[in-house]
C-alpha cells in the first residue's frame, strides 16, 4: 500500500486524538507496512496527508508519546528529515507497562495483525 492511508478503527475512534495525528499515523503505518524504516521530510508527510506542515510536525511527538512509532531523535527536532522505525514485538513487551495506555496497546495489537 505505497499510495494509501490505513487508520485502524481503534485509532480513528479516539475522539481526543486530532484528525491530523490520525492521518499521519495512517500514512506512516502504510509506509512501514513492508519496511522497518522510512525516511521522509515533514513537507512530504504534510503533502501526502493533505495537512499543513505545522500540523504534520505537531503529530510526530504525539505518535511517539502514544508509542505508535519508535522514538528517534529526528522526530524531536526541527531538521528536515524524519526517520520512522517500526517497533519490534520484543521492544513493545519489554517497555514499562505504566507508560502505555490501554488504547495504544490495542492499536499496536491491531497494527501487528494487519
C-alpha positions, 0 to 999 in steps of 0.5 A: 500500500505505497499510495494509501492511508490505513487508520485502524478503527481503534485509532480513528475512534479516539475522539481526543486524538486530532484528525491530523495525528490520525492521518499521519499515523495512517500514512506512516503505518502504510509506509512501514507496512513492508519496511522497518524504516522510512525516511521522509521530510515533514513537507512530504508527510504534510503533502501526502496527508493533505495537512499543513506542515505545522500540523504534520510536525505537531503529530510526530511527538504525539505518535511517539508519546502514544508509542505508535512509532519508535522514538528517534531523535529526528522526530524531536527536532526541527531538521528536515528529515524524519526517520520512522522505525517500526517497533519490534514485538520484543521492544513493545513487551519489554517497555514499562507497562505504566507508560502505555495506555490501554488504547495504544496497546490495542492499536499496536495489537491491531497494527501487528495483525494487519 
